[in-house]
């Protein structure tokens, strides 16, 4: 499952940043299809009574339902914005500049975003689902995707150390970017700590348990909530700059 998600994320990230119009349209359609199945899985869980049976996990169920609504709105947005891909022909250079992010940075950025948008609902499904093979499959996938996110972050920061990119537009944006990077590192690490506390092996390796189970679970949940808030602030700021302030250059630094 992890390899499938990683290939999907990298495929979308590569396609939407190519110079070929049809490749970018294909990448956006692939993202829309992935979102559709994400939303559909949540809808099925509502219809088949999975959520109804999880009365003690009301907060997680509500969060999943909200994710489903947001995902449906994003799906509609992706489809409505498809014609814009036809008017964009240029591809980014490989290296970063002070005006724009290069191709490697863009691919790592969007692949990480796709993986996190997969990891969050997968983690909530792990909480809601009863113990069994399906839950175990989601747990394995959630852990693997988290480790993939951590690996992509290391590669992204290493590349930025070699070739610096644009500065953030203001102090709040710089703070948000630093917080997102910190959370992208802290979330997988806290997941490993939680796996150790649960005595669940990761990639076949039994991990130590430095924290009690309740403490480890609470830490992972708090970090997840902080990431959702920081991610929403980041996405909201980009949308506001692009549509509200008509600042087309901000989003073009990371997407062509």
C-alpha positions as CSV (number, residue, x, y, z in Angstrom):
1,X,0.0,0.0,0.0
2,X,2.8,2.4,0.9
3,X,4.6,2.0,-2.5
4,X,1.3,2.6,-4.3
5,X,0.7,5.8,-2.5
6,X,4.3,6.9,-3.0
7,X,4.1,6.2,-6.7
8,X,0.8,8.0,-6.9
9,X,2.1,11.1,-5.1
10,X,5.3,11.3,-7.2
11,X,3.3,10.7,-10.4
12,X,0.9,13.5,-9.7
13,X,3.8,15.8,-8.6
14,X,5.8,15.1,-11.8
15,X,2.9,15.4,-14.2
16,X,1.5,18.7,-13.0
17,X,4.9,20.3,-13.4
18,X,5.8,19.2,-16.9
19,X,5.8,21.5,-19.8
20,X,3.5,19.3,-21.9
21,X,-0.1,20.4,-21.5
22,X,-1.6,16.9,-21.8
23,X,0.8,15.6,-19.1
24,X,-0.4,18.4,-16.7
25,X,-4.0,17.7,-17.5
26,X,-3.4,14.0,-16.9
27,X,-1.7,14.8,-13.6
28,X,-4.6,17.0,-12.5
29,X,-7.1,14.3,-13.6
30,X,-5.1,11.7,-11.6
31,X,-5.3,13.9,-8.6
32,X,-9.0,14.3,-9.0
33,X,-9.4,10.5,-9.3
34,X,-7.4,10.0,-6.2
35,X,-9.5,12.6,-4.3
36,X,-12.7,10.9,-5.6
37,X,-11.7,7.5,-4.2
38,X,-10.7,9.2,-0.9
39,X,-14.1,10.9,-0.6
40,X,-15.9,7.7,-1.7
41,X,-14.2,5.6,1.0
42,X,-15.4,8.0,3.6
43,X,-18.9,8.0,2.1
44,X,-19.0,4.2,2.1
45,X,-17.9,4.1,5.8
46,X,-20.9,6.4,6.5
47,X,-23.3,4.2,4.5
48,X,-22.2,0.8,5.7
49,X,-22.4,1.7,9.4
50,X,-18.7,1.8,10.2
51,X,-19.0,5.2,11.7
52,X,-22.2,4.4,13.5
53,X,-20.5,1.6,15.3
54,X,-17.7,3.9,16.5
55,X,-19.8,6.0,19.0
56,X,-16.8,6.4,21.3
57,X,-14.8,8.0,18.6
58,X,-17.1,10.8,17.7
59,X,-14.4,13.5,17.3
60,X,-12.5,11.3,14.8
61,X,-15.7,10.5,12.9
62,X,-16.6,14.1,12.6
63,X,-13.1,15.0,11.4
64,X,-13.3,12.3,8.7
65,X,-16.7,13.6,7.6
66,X,-15.3,17.1,7.4
67,X,-12.3,15.8,5.4
68,X,-14.8,14.2,3.0
69,X,-16.6,17.5,2.4
70,X,-13.3,19.4,1.9
71,X,-12.1,16.7,-0.4
72,X,-15.3,16.9,-2.5
73,X,-15.0,20.7,-2.8
74,X,-11.3,20.3,-3.8
75,X,-12.3,17.7,-6.4
76,X,-14.8,20.1,-7.9
77,X,-12.1,22.8,-7.9
78,X,-9.6,20.5,-9.7
79,X,-12.1,19.7,-12.4
80,X,-13.2,23.4,-12.9
81,X,-9.5,24.5,-13.2
82,X,-8.6,21.9,-15.8
83,X,-9.0,24.4,-18.7
84,X,-6.3,26.6,-17.2
85,X,-3.7,23.9,-17.8
86,X,-4.1,24.4,-21.5
87,X,-2.8,28.0,-21.3
88,X,0.3,27.1,-19.4
89,X,3.1,25.7,-21.5
90,X,6.4,26.4,-19.8
91,X,8.2,24.1,-17.3
92,X,10.3,25.2,-14.4
93,X,14.1,25.0,-14.4
94,X,15.8,22.4,-12.3
95,X,17.6,24.8,-9.9
96,X,15.8,27.1,-7.4
97,X,16.0,30.9,-7.9
98,X,15.1,33.8,-5.7
99,X,12.0,34.2,-7.9
100,X,10.8,30.6,-8.3
101,X,11.2,27.0,-7.0
102,X,12.9,24.6,-9.4
103,X,11.5,21.3,-10.6
104,X,13.0,19.0,-7.9
105,X,11.6,21.3,-5.1
106,X,8.2,21.4,-6.7
107,X,8.0,17.7,-7.1
108,X,9.0,17.0,-3.5
109,X,6.6,19.7,-2.3
110,X,3.6,18.4,-4.1
111,X,4.4,14.7,-3.5
112,X,4.6,15.5,0.3
113,X,1.3,17.3,0.1
114,X,-0.4,14.4,-1.6
115,X,1.1,11.9,0.9
116,X,-0.1,14.0,3.8
117,X,-3.6,14.2,2.4
118,X,-3.6,10.4,2.3
119,X,-2.0,9.9,5.7
120,X,-4.4,12.0,7.7
121,X,-7.6,10.2,6.8
122,X,-5.8,6.8,6.9
123,X,-4.8,7.6,10.5
124,X,-8.4,8.5,11.4
125,X,-9.6,5.2,9.8
126,X,-7.1,3.4,12.0
127,X,-8.7,4.9,15.1
128,X,-12.3,4.3,14.0
129,X,-12.0,0.8,12.5
130,X,-12.3,-2.3,14.8
131,X,-9.3,-4.5,15.2
132,X,-8.9,-6.8,12.2
133,X,-7.2,-7.2,8.9
134,X,-8.6,-4.0,7.3
135,X,-7.4,-1.9,10.2
136,X,-4.0,-3.6,10.2
137,X,-3.7,-2.8,6.4
138,X,-4.5,0.9,7.0
139,X,-2.1,1.0,10.0
140,X,0.8,-0.4,7.8
141,X,-0.1,2.1,5.1
142,X,-0.3,5.0,7.5
143,X,3.1,4.1,9.0
144,X,4.8,3.7,5.6
145,X,3.4,6.9,4.2
146,X,4.6,8.8,7.3
147,X,8.1,7.5,6.8
148,X,8.0,8.4,3.1
149,X,7.0,12.0,4.1
150,X,10.0,12.1,6.4
151,X,12.3,10.9,3.7
152,X,10.9,13.5,1.2
153,X,11.4,16.3,3.8
154,X,15.1,15.3,4.2
155,X,15.6,15.3,0.5
156,X,13.8,18.7,0.2
157,X,15.8,20.4,2.9
158,X,19.1,18.9,1.5
159,X,18.2,20.3,-2.0
160,X,17.4,23.7,-0.5
161,X,20.7,23.8,1.2
162,X,22.4,23.3,-2.2
163,X,20.2,25.8,-4.1
164,X,18.2,28.3,-2.2
165,X,14.7,29.3,-3.2
166,X,12.5,32.3,-2.9
167,X,12.0,34.0,0.4
168,X,8.6,33.9,2.1
169,X,6.5,37.0,1.4
170,X,6.2,38.1,5.0
171,X,7.0,37.1,8.6
172,X,3.8,35.1,9.1
173,X,4.5,33.1,6.0
174,X,8.0,32.4,7.2
175,X,6.6,31.2,10.6
176,X,4.0,29.0,8.9
177,X,6.6,27.5,6.6
178,X,9.0,26.7,9.5
179,X,6.1,25.2,11.5
180,X,5.1,23.0,8.6
181,X,8.6,21.7,8.2
182,X,8.9,21.1,11.9
183,X,5.6,19.2,11.9
184,X,6.4,17.2,8.9
185,X,9.5,15.9,10.8
186,X,7.8,15.6,14.2
187,X,4.6,13.8,13.1
188,X,6.4,10.7,11.7
189,X,8.8,10.6,14.7
190,X,5.8,10.8,17.1
191,X,4.2,8.0,15.0
192,X,7.2,5.8,15.6
193,X,7.0,6.6,19.3
194,X,3.3,5.6,19.3
195,X,4.1,2.4,17.4
196,X,6.6,1.5,20.1
197,X,4.1,2.2,22.8
198,X,1.5,0.1,21.0
199,X,4.1,-2.7,20.5
200,X,3.4,-2.6,16.8
201,X,6.5,-3.3,14.7
202,X,7.4,-0.9,11.9
203,X,8.9,-2.4,8.7
204,X,9.2,-5.6,10.8
205,X,11.3,-3.8,13.5
206,X,10.1,-3.7,17.1
207,X,10.6,-0.2,18.5
208,X,11.3,0.9,22.1
209,X,8.5,2.6,24.1
210,X,9.9,5.8,25.6
211,X,6.4,7.1,26.4
212,X,3.3,5.6,27.9
213,X,0.6,4.6,25.4
214,X,-1.8,7.4,26.4
215,X,0.9,10.0,26.3
216,X,2.3,8.9,23.0
217,X,-1.2,8.8,21.4
218,X,-2.1,12.2,22.8
219,X,1.2,13.7,21.4
220,X,0.6,12.3,18.0
221,X,-3.0,13.6,17.9
222,X,-1.9,17.1,19.0
223,X,0.8,17.2,16.4
224,X,-1.8,16.0,13.8
225,X,-4.2,18.8,14.8
226,X,-1.4,21.4,14.6
227,X,-0.4,20.2,11.2
228,X,-4.0,20.4,9.9
229,X,-4.3,24.0,11.2
230,X,-0.9,25.0,9.7
231,X,-1.7,23.4,6.4
232,X,-5.1,25.1,6.3
233,X,-3.5,28.4,7.0
234,X,-0.9,27.8,4.3
235,X,-3.5,26.8,1.7
236,X,-5.9,29.6,2.7
237,X,-3.2,32.2,2.4
238,X,-2.3,31.0,-1.1
239,X,-5.9,31.0,-2.2
240,X,-6.4,34.5,-0.8
241,X,-3.3,35.9,-2.5
242,X,-4.3,34.3,-5.8
243,X,-8.0,35.0,-6.0
244,X,-8.5,37.8,-3.4
245,X,-5.4,39.9,-4.0
246,X,-4.9,38.8,-7.6
247,X,-1.3,38.0,-6.8
248,X,-0.6,35.4,-9.5
249,X,3.1,35.3,-8.9
250,X,2.9,33.6,-5.4
251,X,1.4,30.3,-6.6
252,X,3.5,30.4,-9.8
253,X,6.6,30.1,-7.7
254,X,5.6,26.5,-6.9
255,X,3.2,25.6,-9.7
256,X,3.3,26.4,-13.4
